[in-house]
Amino acid sequence: MVEIAVAQFCSGTDKHENLAAVRNLVGEAAARGAQVVIAPEYAMYTGARVDEQLVTSAEPLDGPFVTGILGIASEFGVHVVVGVNESLPGDDHVSNTLVAAAPDGTIAAVYRKIHLYDAFGYRESDVIRAGEIATPATFTVDDLTFGMQTCYDLRFPEVTRRIVDAGADVLALPAQWVPGPLKEDHWTTLVRARAIENTMYVAAADQSARGGSGNSMIVDPMGVVLASLGEQVGTARTEVSAARIAEARAKNPALELRRFDVVER
């Protein structure tokens, strides 16, 4: 059994303030027993638009922000998953990257967003380079394996299916789910759907307003919302267990009964 938490806030353009906000939220969650804390996409830097600001503010994974996250993970003795805009040497684009920091102050796993948000009037691909398709990045805490994906990836069920096929029990899903007509409904529906169809936990950490739609939540393998945050800044936590996954998969053996595999396009 592992205690996990989602952390919700709206990051801005001051990276020092954003790092301080992450530290406060991780500290809050750790004080309540969390072993894994999942923060939003673009926690390092969020501008008013998806434009060249993301490029000029980007840092390498050995830069000050990720180094600070590694220090926070070590300080509180927890895993921290956080979204950063990662600089790419020799490239005028950056990567929308998730970093999983381990309690020993090292990077446990890295994921670079595959599906860019070229939808609903946005063009993330103007400044973001899509990550290469590779074996899903995972890390393990006690007896549970965690996988990672980002925001718009949620609209592509095959992404999560590849992650569960890689052995993940829990999906860490940082997001900046931009508000708009029906967007909040899409978010809550899709998060629960990914949990139900893959019989896995989904821990979805969104930005709060104005950057995101809020509604960060942790959903169990039967689609039950175990913890959620609504619109507020803060953390929500719960226990996740291998026993609950096994129970759900005995009732709903969808992974065993399926007739199709995911094939790269």
Backbone as CSV, one residue per row, in Angstrom:
resi,resn,N_x,N_y,N_z,CA_x,CA_y,CA_z,C_x,C_y,C_z
1,MET,0.844,-1.189,0.000,0.000,0.000,0.000,0.886,1.248,0.000
2,VAL,0.537,2.226,-0.827,1.322,3.446,-0.976,0.391,4.647,-0.819
3,GLU,0.853,5.641,-0.098,0.110,6.901,0.052,0.535,7.851,-1.066
4,ILE,-0.442,8.331,-1.848,-0.109,9.266,-2.917,-0.955,10.534,-2.787
5,ALA,-0.479,11.607,-3.404,-1.198,12.879,-3.350,-1.092,13.585,-4.685
6,VAL,-2.121,14.353,-5.018,-2.059,15.290,-6.133,-1.978,16.696,-5.549
7,ALA,-1.175,17.544,-6.194,-0.981,18.924,-5.751,-1.487,19.858,-6.833
8,GLN,-2.317,20.805,-6.459,-2.952,21.699,-7.426,-2.632,23.155,-7.107
9,PHE,-2.117,23.854,-8.118,-1.907,25.298,-8.028,-1.768,25.826,-9.443
10,CYS,-1.752,27.150,-9.602,-1.564,27.772,-10.902,-0.185,28.410,-10.935
11,SER,0.721,27.844,-11.707,2.054,28.421,-11.799,2.027,29.671,-12.666
12,GLY,3.064,30.501,-12.505,3.169,31.736,-13.268,4.512,31.836,-13.953
13,THR,4.968,33.062,-14.142,6.201,33.284,-14.890,7.424,33.457,-13.990
14,ASP,7.248,33.420,-12.680,8.374,33.507,-11.752,8.726,32.092,-11.294
15,LYS,9.823,31.577,-11.810,10.183,30.185,-11.518,10.534,29.972,-10.056
16,HIS,11.095,30.990,-9.403,11.411,30.865,-7.977,10.125,30.725,-7.155
17,GLU,9.114,31.529,-7.497,7.831,31.425,-6.801,7.169,30.079,-7.078
18,ASN,7.274,29.603,-8.303,6.680,28.304,-8.638,7.349,27.176,-7.858
19,LEU,8.676,27.244,-7.756,9.397,26.219,-6.996,8.997,26.264,-5.526
20,ALA,8.846,27.465,-4.986,8.424,27.613,-3.589,7.020,27.049,-3.388
21,ALA,6.141,27.263,-4.378,4.775,26.735,-4.269,4.787,25.209,-4.269
22,VAL,5.600,24.617,-5.146,5.705,23.156,-5.174,6.231,22.645,-3.833
23,ARG,7.249,23.312,-3.302,7.811,22.880,-2.024,6.749,22.914,-0.915
24,ASN,5.968,23.979,-0.871,4.935,24.093,0.161,3.903,22.976,0.034
25,LEU,3.507,22.678,-1.191,2.499,21.646,-1.401,3.053,20.256,-1.109
26,VAL,4.288,20.004,-1.527,4.910,18.711,-1.218,5.054,18.551,0.293
27,GLY,5.481,19.612,0.963,5.603,19.556,2.417,4.275,19.264,3.093
28,GLU,3.209,19.900,2.595,1.870,19.666,3.137,1.452,18.214,2.956
29,ALA,1.659,17.691,1.750,1.259,16.313,1.462,2.102,15.314,2.253
30,ALA,3.419,15.573,2.332,4.306,14.663,3.067,3.944,14.634,4.549
31,ALA,3.570,15.782,5.097,3.182,15.843,6.511,1.943,15.005,6.796
32,ARG,1.138,14.764,5.758,-0.078,13.947,5.901,0.164,12.498,5.488
33,GLY,1.426,12.159,5.207,1.781,10.767,4.971,2.035,10.381,3.531
34,ALA,1.971,11.327,2.602,2.160,10.976,1.192,3.583,10.512,0.922
35,GLN,3.694,9.480,0.101,5.001,8.983,-0.350,5.302,9.405,-1.774
36,VAL,4.260,9.732,-2.535,4.389,10.221,-3.906,3.491,11.448,-4.034
37,VAL,4.046,12.539,-4.585,3.271,13.766,-4.792,3.368,14.140,-6.269
38,ILE,2.217,14.334,-6.888,2.156,14.632,-8.319,1.687,16.065,-8.489
39,ALA,2.529,16.892,-9.119,2.253,18.302,-9.359,1.849,18.498,-10.821
40,PRO,1.339,19.679,-11.196,0.822,19.865,-12.556,1.883,19.944,-13.653
41,GLU,1.400,19.849,-14.872,2.163,20.176,-16.079,2.550,21.656,-16.024
42,TYR,3.683,22.001,-16.625,4.161,23.382,-16.676,4.257,24.009,-15.283
43,ALA,4.533,23.198,-14.269,4.689,23.742,-12.918,5.876,24.697,-12.846
44,MET,6.850,24.506,-13.715,8.043,25.365,-13.701,7.750,26.759,-14.211
45,TYR,6.913,26.853,-15.253,6.670,28.148,-15.892,5.399,28.054,-16.722
46,THR,4.489,28.997,-16.513,3.288,29.110,-17.334,3.086,30.562,-17.708
47,GLY,3.110,30.852,-19.016,2.835,32.199,-19.503,1.385,32.329,-19.930
48,ALA,1.047,33.513,-20.397,-0.322,33.757,-20.832,-0.651,33.041,-22.135
49,ARG,0.395,32.729,-22.920,0.200,32.082,-24.215,1.231,30.968,-24.399
50,VAL,0.941,30.075,-25.317,1.912,29.063,-25.712,2.755,29.679,-26.822
51,ASP,3.879,30.284,-26.447,4.699,30.993,-27.430,6.170,30.910,-27.039
52,GLU,6.977,31.813,-27.584,8.425,31.764,-27.389,8.844,31.949,-25.930
53,GLN,7.937,32.424,-25.062,8.268,32.512,-23.640,8.653,31.150,-23.069
54,LEU,7.996,30.104,-23.568,8.316,28.761,-23.089,9.731,28.355,-23.470
55,VAL,10.201,28.871,-24.601,11.552,28.562,-25.050,12.579,29.334,-24.224
56,THR,12.362,30.630,-24.053,13.342,31.457,-23.339,13.414,31.113,-21.858
57,SER,12.346,30.567,-21.305,12.336,30.211,-19.881,12.802,28.787,-19.624
58,ALA,13.027,28.019,-20.670,13.347,26.601,-20.516,14.718,26.386,-19.881
59,GLU,14.866,25.234,-19.261,16.122,24.857,-18.617,16.434,23.394,-18.931
60,PRO,17.699,22.994,-18.882,18.034,21.575,-18.973,17.648,20.864,-17.684
61,LEU,17.677,19.549,-17.711,17.274,18.788,-16.526,18.276,18.886,-15.384
62,ASP,19.470,19.415,-15.659,20.412,19.693,-14.565,20.419,21.168,-14.205
63,GLY,19.379,21.910,-14.640,19.261,23.330,-14.338,18.697,23.586,-12.949
64,PRO,18.518,24.860,-12.598,18.116,25.228,-11.234,16.762,24.673,-10.800
65,PHE,15.770,24.641,-11.718,14.441,24.225,-11.277,14.404,22.742,-10.936
66,VAL,14.854,21.903,-11.854,14.830,20.462,-11.567,15.753,20.138,-10.397
67,THR,16.886,20.819,-10.313,17.763,20.622,-9.150,17.012,20.944,-7.864
68,GLY,16.202,22.010,-7.911,15.383,22.361,-6.752,14.355,21.297,-6.429
69,ILE,13.734,20.718,-7.456,12.752,19.643,-7.244,13.418,18.427,-6.626
70,LEU,14.614,18.091,-7.101,15.342,16.961,-6.521,15.641,17.216,-5.044
71,GLY,15.968,18.470,-4.718,16.208,18.826,-3.326,14.958,18.706,-2.474
72,ILE,13.804,19.082,-3.045,12.534,18.967,-2.319,12.199,17.497,-2.062
73,ALA,12.380,16.652,-3.083,12.121,15.223,-2.903,12.998,14.650,-1.800
74,SER,14.268,15.060,-1.787,15.189,14.579,-0.759,14.833,15.134,0.611
75,GLU,14.476,16.415,0.667,14.134,17.060,1.944,12.969,16.366,2.638
76,PHE,11.939,16.023,1.866,10.734,15.445,2.466,10.671,13.921,2.352
77,GLY,11.659,13.321,1.687,11.713,11.868,1.590,10.591,11.257,0.798
78,VAL,10.207,11.917,-0.320,9.097,11.445,-1.145,9.502,11.469,-2.614
79,HIS,8.724,10.782,-3.440,8.825,10.948,-4.886,7.978,12.158,-5.290
80,VAL,8.488,12.948,-6.214,7.764,14.118,-6.724,7.754,14.048,-8.247
81,VAL,6.570,14.110,-8.826,6.422,14.164,-10.288,5.986,15.573,-10.651
82,VAL,6.691,16.198,-11.597,6.433,17.611,-11.898,6.685,17.873,-13.377
83,GLY,5.919,18.820,-13.942,6.067,19.185,-15.341,6.971,20.390,-15.530
84,VAL,7.921,20.277,-16.484,8.867,21.365,-16.770,8.963,21.567,-18.279
85,ASN,9.384,22.772,-18.684,9.736,22.989,-20.085,11.250,22.863,-20.196
86,GLU,11.655,21.791,-20.868,13.057,21.390,-20.929,13.722,21.935,-22.193
87,SER,14.833,22.605,-22.042,15.569,23.096,-23.201,16.207,21.934,-23.955
88,LEU,16.288,22.082,-25.274,16.874,21.066,-26.140,18.046,21.699,-26.879
89,PRO,19.271,21.271,-26.622,20.444,21.888,-27.240,20.354,21.913,-28.765
90,GLY,20.614,23.089,-29.344,20.613,23.224,-30.786,19.242,23.224,-31.422
91,ASP,18.191,23.387,-30.623,16.829,23.332,-31.137,16.095,24.603,-30.736
92,ASP,15.269,25.150,-31.634,14.483,26.334,-31.303,13.142,25.968,-30.679
93,HIS,12.943,24.677,-30.436,11.788,24.189,-29.695,12.270,23.604,-28.368
94,VAL,11.325,23.384,-27.455,11.646,22.759,-26.172,10.784,21.519,-26.002
95,SER,11.041,20.772,-24.954,10.260,19.584,-24.640,9.343,19.863,-23.451
96,ASN,8.111,19.400,-23.559,7.181,19.424,-22.433,7.437,18.128,-21.668
97,THR,8.145,18.237,-20.562,8.758,17.072,-19.916,8.223,16.860,-18.500
98,LEU,8.038,15.601,-18.152,7.751,15.225,-16.770,9.006,14.630,-16.154
99,VAL,9.309,15.064,-14.942,10.427,14.522,-14.185,9.882,13.887,-12.910
100,ALA,10.272,12.641,-12.664,9.969,11.983,-11.396,11.228,12.021,-10.547
101,ALA,11.184,12.792,-9.469,12.320,12.916,-8.552,12.172,11.905,-7.430
102,ALA,13.257,11.221,-7.098,13.248,10.191,-6.060,13.672,10.766,-4.708
103,PRO,13.344,10.082,-3.621,13.710,10.569,-2.287,15.210,10.690,-2.050
104,ASP,16.007,10.009,-2.845,17.456,10.120,-2.689,18.042,11.286,-3.483
105,GLY,17.173,12.106,-4.069,17.635,13.287,-4.783,18.094,13.019,-6.201
106,THR,17.718,11.887,-6.778,18.057,11.578,-8.156,16.784,11.563,-9.005
107,ILE,16.974,11.569,-10.322,15.843,11.462,-11.238,15.496,9.987,-11.415
108,ALA,14.253,9.636,-11.078,13.812,8.239,-11.177,13.293,7.902,-12.569
109,ALA,12.681,8.874,-13.248,12.133,8.633,-14.581,11.861,9.975,-15.249
110,VAL,11.866,9.954,-16.588,11.594,11.147,-17.392,10.639,10.766,-18.509
111,TYR,9.642,11.619,-18.750,8.720,11.411,-19.867,8.575,12.718,-20.632
112,ARG,8.671,12.641,-21.949,8.499,13.813,-22.816,7.199,13.656,-23.598
113,LYS,6.341,14.638,-23.471,4.970,14.585,-23.997,4.935,14.202,-25.474
114,ILE,4.121,13.205,-25.795,4.029,12.685,-27.153,3.003,13.456,-27.990
115,HIS,1.827,13.671,-27.429,0.755,14.341,-28.165,0.713,15.825,-27.791
116,LEU,1.025,16.667,-28.745,1.060,18.108,-28.491,-0.328,18.718,-28.668
117,TYR,-0.562,19.765,-27.912,-1.893,20.369,-27.821,-2.123,21.335,-28.982
118,ASP,-2.387,20.764,-30.154,-2.745,21.537,-31.333,-4.253,21.398,-31.533
119,ALA,-5.004,21.945,-30.608,-6.455,21.775,-30.588,-7.085,22.917,-29.799
120,PHE,-8.376,23.094,-29.970,-9.123,24.114,-29.247,-8.475,25.498,-29.384
121,GLY,-7.915,25.764,-30.571,-7.332,27.073,-30.840,-5.902,27.258,-30.389
122,TYR,-5.255,26.216,-29.867,-3.864,26.300,-29.394,-2.930,25.589,-30.375
123,ARG,-1.652,25.972,-30.355,-0.655,25.365,-31.231,0.616,25.101,-30.430
124,GLU,0.584,24.077,-29.599,1.747,23.760,-28.776,2.957,23.398,-29.637
125,SER,2.708,22.817,-30.807,3.809,22.384,-31.666,4.615,23.547,-32.237
126,ASP,4.107,24.780,-32.122,4.878,25.932,-32.598,6.176,26.098,-31.805
127,VAL,6.151,25.685,-30.548,7.338,25.873,-29.702,7.764,24.606,-28.968
128,ILE,6.966,23.549,-29.037,7.271,22.311,-28.324,7.624,21.217,-29.324
129,ARG,8.627,20.436,-29.010,9.017,19.282,-29.811,8.394,18.032,-29.179
130,ALA,7.668,17.265,-29.956,7.046,16.048,-29.424,8.110,15.049,-29.001
131,GLY,7.865,14.355,-27.913,8.779,13.319,-27.457,8.759,12.118,-28.380
132,GLU,9.857,11.419,-28.425,9.926,10.207,-29.243,9.161,9.077,-28.563
133,ILE,8.568,8.233,-29.371,7.855,7.081,-28.840,8.875,6.049,-28.377
134,ALA,8.791,5.690,-27.120,9.756,4.767,-26.530,9.035,3.906,-25.501
135,THR,9.745,2.962,-24.931,9.183,2.176,-23.838,8.730,3.115,-22.731
136,PRO,7.484,2.993,-22.257,6.998,3.921,-21.244,7.908,4.004,-20.023
137,ALA,8.144,5.233,-19.577,8.977,5.466,-18.398,8.190,5.122,-17.142
138,THR,8.784,4.346,-16.249,8.130,3.967,-14.999,9.101,4.091,-13.832
139,PHE,8.543,4.157,-12.645,9.336,4.055,-11.421,8.504,3.301,-10.393
140,THR,9.167,2.727,-9.417,8.502,1.851,-8.457,8.620,2.403,-7.044
141,VAL,7.517,2.349,-6.320,7.479,2.714,-4.907,6.847,1.548,-4.159
142,ASP,7.617,0.950,-3.264,7.179,-0.261,-2.576,6.777,-1.313,-3.609
143,ASP,5.524,-1.769,-3.567,5.129,-2.842,-4.483,4.330,-2.339,-5.680
144,LEU,4.316,-1.022,-5.922,3.524,-0.463,-7.016,4.407,0.246,-8.037
145,THR,4.059,0.090,-9.307,4.783,0.733,-10.395,3.961,1.898,-10.929
146,PHE,4.631,3.020,-11.127,3.999,4.257,-11.598,4.440,4.541,-13.031
147,GLY,3.481,4.904,-13.894,3.767,5.395,-15.231,3.382,6.864,-15.330
148,MET,3.775,7.506,-16.439,3.542,8.943,-16.577,3.050,9.289,-17.978
149,GLN,2.111,10.232,-18.053,1.723,10.862,-19.301,1.232,12.267,-18.984
150,THR,1.021,13.077,-20.032,0.784,14.502,-19.819,-0.487,14.989,-20.514
151,CYS,-1.365,15.620,-19.795,-2.460,16.457,-20.277,-3.132,15.919,-21.539
152,TYR,-2.839,16.500,-22.711,-3.532,16.157,-23.952,-3.395,14.676,-24.313
153,ASP,-2.341,14.017,-23.822,-2.220,12.561,-23.985,-3.470,11.837,-23.498
154,LEU,-4.177,12.445,-22.556,-5.352,11.819,-21.960,-6.424,11.509,-23.000
155,ARG,-6.453,12.279,-24.085,-7.471,12.087,-25.116,-7.149,10.923,-26.059
156,PHE,-6.026,10.259,-25.824,-5.589,9.161,-26.682,-5.463,7.902,-25.814
157,PRO,-6.502,7.058,-25.799,-6.523,5.926,-24.852,-5.381,4.944,-25.031
158,GLU,-4.822,4.888,-26.259,-3.729,3.950,-26.491,-2.474,4.325,-25.712
159,VAL,-2.322,5.602,-25.346,-1.160,6.014,-24.543,-1.191,5.310,-23.191
160,THR,-2.321,5.385,-22.534,-2.452,4.751,-21.224,-2.388,3.234,-21.335
161,ARG,-2.920,2.681,-22.407,-2.879,1.234,-22.587,-1.435,0.748,-22.696
162,ARG,-0.578,1.493,-23.405,0.836,1.122,-23.487,1.493,1.186,-22.107
163,ILE,1.070,2.142,-21.310,1.662,2.305,-19.983,1.263,1.151,-19.068
164,VAL,-0.005,0.746,-19.108,-0.415,-0.383,-18.273,0.231,-1.666,-18.777
165,ASP,0.438,-1.778,-20.087,1.124,-2.951,-20.633,2.586,-3.006,-20.211
166,ALA,3.149,-1.838,-19.871,4.533,-1.788,-19.383,4.626,-2.126,-17.902
167,GLY,3.483,-2.452,-17.292,3.486,-2.899,-15.907,3.052,-1.873,-14.887
168,ALA,2.554,-0.711,-15.337,2.168,0.334,-14.387,0.874,-0.021,-13.656
169,ASP,0.864,0.273,-12.374,-0.327,0.122,-11.541,-1.031,1.456,-11.319
170,VAL,-0.244,2.531,-11.353,-0.742,3.880,-11.102,-0.261,4.782,-12.230
171,LEU,-1.173,5.587,-12.770,-0.805,6.569,-13.780,-0.686,7.941,-13.135
172,ALA,0.506,8.559,-13.236,0.703,9.942,-12.800,0.425,10.836,-14.002
173,LEU,-0.550,11.726,-13.863,-1.029,12.524,-14.990,-1.010,14.019,-14.662
174,PRO,0.130,14.678,-14.772,0.159,16.142,-14.633,-0.496,16.810,-15.840
175,ALA,-1.193,17.926,-15.602,-1.894,18.605,-16.686,-2.001,20.096,-16.417
176,GLN,-2.147,20.824,-17.512,-2.679,22.181,-17.478,-3.868,22.155,-18.424
177,TRP,-4.983,21.650,-17.922,-6.177,21.438,-18.738,-6.881,22.778,-18.882
178,VAL,-6.640,23.437,-20.010,-7.098,24.811,-20.200,-8.619,24.888,-20.120
179,PRO,-9.169,25.848,-19.369,-10.622,25.963,-19.246,-11.284,26.317,-20.576
180,GLY,-12.536,25.947,-20.717,-13.304,26.269,-21.909,-14.607,25.503,-21.905
181,PRO,-15.470,25.761,-22.891,-16.764,25.071,-22.950,-16.600,23.554,-22.968
182,LEU,-17.220,22.898,-22.033,-17.229,21.441,-21.869,-15.889,20.853,-21.441
183,LYS,-14.843,21.683,-21.297,-13.521,21.147,-21.007,-13.469,20.444,-19.648
184,GLU,-14.098,21.028,-18.645,-14.091,20.402,-17.323,-14.799,19.054,-17.357
185,ASP,-15.878,18.985,-18.112,-16.595,17.721,-18.243,-15.734,16.687,-18.967
186,HIS,-15.027,17.110,-20.007,-14.125,16.192,-20.705,-13.058,15.646,-19.749
187,TRP,-12.487,16.539,-18.958,-11.430,16.155,-18.024,-11.900,15.069,-17.068
188,THR,-12.995,15.312,-16.375,-13.451,14.358,-15.369,-13.884,13.038,-16.013
189,THR,-14.492,13.121,-17.190,-14.929,11.911,-17.889,-13.731,11.070,-18.341
190,LEU,-12.749,11.725,-18.952,-11.607,10.993,-19.506,-10.703,10.419,-18.419
191,VAL,-10.505,11.156,-17.339,-9.677,10.629,-16.247,-10.290,9.341,-15.706
192,ARG,-11.591,9.360,-15.468,-12.256,8.165,-14.944,-12.266,7.038,-15.974
193,ALA,-12.439,7.389,-17.249,-12.445,6.359,-18.292,-11.104,5.646,-18.382
194,ARG,-10.001,6.400,-18.318,-8.682,5.762,-18.401,-8.469,4.815,-17.229
195,ALA,-8.974,5.162,-16.057,-8.858,4.270,-14.901,-9.689,3.010,-15.093
196,ILE,-10.929,3.176,-15.549,-11.844,2.042,-15.680,-11.368,1.064,-16.750
197,GLU,-11.017,1.586,-17.929,-10.705,0.677,-19.041,-9.367,-0.034,-18.858
198,ASN,-8.493,0.547,-18.033,-7.191,-0.080,-17.781,-7.106,-0.714,-16.399
199,THR,-8.177,-0.666,-15.627,-8.224,-1.188,-14.257,-6.948,-0.817,-13.496
200,MET,-6.678,0.488,-13.458,-5.510,1.016,-12.769,-5.915,2.304,-12.053
201,TYR,-5.078,2.745,-11.124,-5.293,4.038,-10.498,-4.824,5.150,-11.444
202,VAL,-5.524,6.272,-11.435,-5.090,7.468,-12.158,-5.043,8.631,-11.162
203,ALA,-3.853,9.223,-11.042,-3.663,10.388,-10.174,-3.422,11.586,-11.070
204,ALA,-4.440,12.419,-11.236,-4.436,13.511,-12.210,-4.303,14.853,-11.489
205,ALA,-3.185,15.545,-11.727,-2.905,16.822,-11.065,-3.002,17.944,-12.083
206,ASP,-4.043,18.739,-11.981,-4.257,19.847,-12.909,-3.838,21.165,-12.259
207,GLN,-3.628,22.179,-13.098,-3.468,23.526,-12.570,-4.830,24.065,-12.155
208,SER,-4.840,24.917,-11.154,-6.056,25.613,-10.766,-6.239,26.837,-11.669
209,ALA,-7.361,27.524,-11.552,-7.624,28.719,-12.360,-6.554,29.803,-12.073
210,ARG,-6.157,30.600,-13.036,-6.750,30.700,-14.343,-6.133,29.759,-15.355
211,GLY,-5.004,29.181,-15.029,-4.286,28.363,-16.001,-4.966,27.059,-16.340
212,GLY,-5.666,26.470,-15.381,-6.272,25.167,-15.612,-7.704,25.112,-15.132
213,SER,-8.304,23.939,-15.306,-9.703,23.733,-14.926,-9.858,23.231,-13.498
214,GLY,-8.730,22.945,-12.820,-8.823,22.380,-11.477,-9.303,20.941,-11.521
215,ASN,-10.040,20.547,-10.492,-10.582,19.185,-10.411,-9.507,18.111,-10.434
216,SER,-8.363,18.382,-9.822,-7.374,17.332,-9.642,-8.002,16.202,-8.834
217,MET,-7.661,14.965,-9.177,-8.328,13.838,-8.515,-7.481,12.583,-8.573
218,ILE,-7.801,11.659,-7.688,-7.224,10.312,-7.703,-8.392,9.340,-7.832
219,VAL,-8.321,8.506,-8.879,-9.416,7.609,-9.230,-8.931,6.172,-9.109
220,ASP,-9.776,5.292,-8.584,-9.356,3.905,-8.391,-9.677,3.060,-9.632
221,PRO,-9.259,1.780,-9.662,-9.402,0.970,-10.880,-10.836,0.664,-11.294
222,MET,-11.814,0.976,-10.449,-13.214,0.828,-10.828,-13.855,2.173,-11.154
223,GLY,-13.041,3.229,-11.220,-13.552,4.544,-11.586,-14.069,5.374,-10.434
224,VAL,-13.843,4.912,-9.209,-14.310,5.647,-8.029,-13.330,6.775,-7.712
225,VAL,-13.847,7.989,-7.564,-13.008,9.128,-7.200,-12.731,9.052,-5.699
226,LEU,-11.471,8.792,-5.348,-11.091,8.611,-3.949,-10.751,9.916,-3.254
227,ALA,-10.234,10.885,-4.020,-9.849,12.179,-3.457,-9.879,13.196,-4.580
228,SER,-10.272,14.427,-4.270,-10.339,15.459,-5.302,-10.230,16.831,-4.656
229,LEU,-9.990,17.828,-5.496,-9.708,19.174,-4.991,-10.664,20.257,-5.475
230,GLY,-11.518,19.978,-6.439,-12.374,21.050,-6.922,-11.553,22.181,-7.512
231,GLU,-11.836,23.411,-7.077,-11.144,24.577,-7.641,-10.002,25.083,-6.775
232,GLN,-9.811,24.521,-5.598,-8.908,25.122,-4.627,-7.449,24.737,-4.817
233,VAL,-6.573,25.624,-4.357,-5.147,25.322,-4.293,-4.909,24.424,-3.076
234,GLY,-4.115,23.373,-3.259,-3.832,22.499,-2.126,-3.478,21.107,-2.585
235,THR,-3.631,20.147,-1.690,-3.324,18.752,-1.995,-4.468,17.856,-1.553
236,ALA,-4.577,16.715,-2.212,-5.527,15.680,-1.817,-4.786,14.351,-1.864
237,ARG,-5.013,13.492,-0.887,-4.244,12.251,-0.811,-5.154,11.067,-0.504
238,THR,-4.616,9.880,-0.809,-5.313,8.636,-0.499,-4.318,7.492,-0.554
239,GLU,-4.757,6.322,-0.126,-3.955,5.111,-0.223,-4.298,4.385,-1.522
240,VAL,-3.298,3.800,-2.146,-3.513,2.937,-3.309,-2.860,1.600,-3.007
241,SER,-3.435,0.520,-3.556,-2.924,-0.796,-3.189,-3.009,-1.784,-4.337
242,ALA,-2.081,-2.714,-4.345,-2.097,-3.800,-5.318,-3.320,-4.692,-5.119
243,ALA,-3.778,-4.821,-3.886,-4.936,-5.661,-3.605,-6.190,-5.129,-4.289
244,ARG,-6.355,-3.800,-4.299,-7.529,-3.211,-4.946,-7.452,-3.400,-6.461
245,ILE,-6.265,-3.315,-7.031,-6.108,-3.555,-8.464,-6.481,-4.994,-8.796
246,ALA,-5.987,-5.927,-8.006,-6.294,-7.339,-8.236,-7.791,-7.598,-8.120
247,GLU,-8.441,-6.982,-7.142,-9.878,-7.143,-6.959,-10.636,-6.624,-8.181
248,ALA,-10.242,-5.436,-8.675,-10.914,-4.848,-9.834,-10.712,-5.704,-11.075
249,ARG,-9.521,-6.240,-11.243,-9.234,-7.033,-12.444,-9.895,-8.410,-12.399
250,ALA,-10.183,-8.898,-11.202,-10.943,-10.146,-11.090,-12.399,-9.923,-11.505
251,LYS,-12.936,-8.759,-11.132,-14.319,-8.432,-11.500,-14.438,-8.037,-12.966
252,ASN,-13.446,-7.325,-13.458,-13.477,-6.780,-14.816,-12.166,-7.127,-15.525
253,PRO,-12.042,-8.347,-16.061,-10.779,-8.773,-16.680,-10.602,-8.236,-18.099
254,ALA,-10.840,-6.942,-18.284,-10.819,-6.347,-19.617,-9.450,-6.463,-20.277
255,LEU,-8.383,-6.308,-19.499,-7.047,-6.413,-20.080,-6.780,-7.821,-20.597
256,GLU,-7.277,-8.801,-19.882,-7.080,-10.200,-20.275,-7.934,-10.576,-21.481
257,LEU,-9.124,-10.002,-21.573,-10.086,-10.408,-22.595,-9.971,-9.622,-23.897
258,ARG,-9.205,-8.566,-23.931,-9.139,-7.728,-25.138,-8.589,-8.506,-26.323
259,ARG,-8.906,-8.041,-27.518,-8.544,-8.732,-28.753,-7.548,-7.953,-29.608
260,PHE,-7.131,-6.771,-29.148,-6.273,-5.922,-29.968,-5.084,-5.405,-29.163
261,ASP,-3.966,-5.193,-29.861,-2.781,-4.554,-29.297,-2.673,-3.133,-29.860
262,VAL,-1.825,-2.323,-29.219,-1.542,-0.971,-29.707,-0.357,-1.027,-30.643
263,VAL,-0.514,-0.456,-31.835,0.550,-0.456,-32.837,0.932,0.987,-33.131
264,GLU,2.241,1.266,-33.147,2.724,2.616,-33.413,2.336,3.055,-34.814
265,ARG,1.907,4.315,-34.906,1.499,4.865,-36.200,2.652,5.677,-36.803
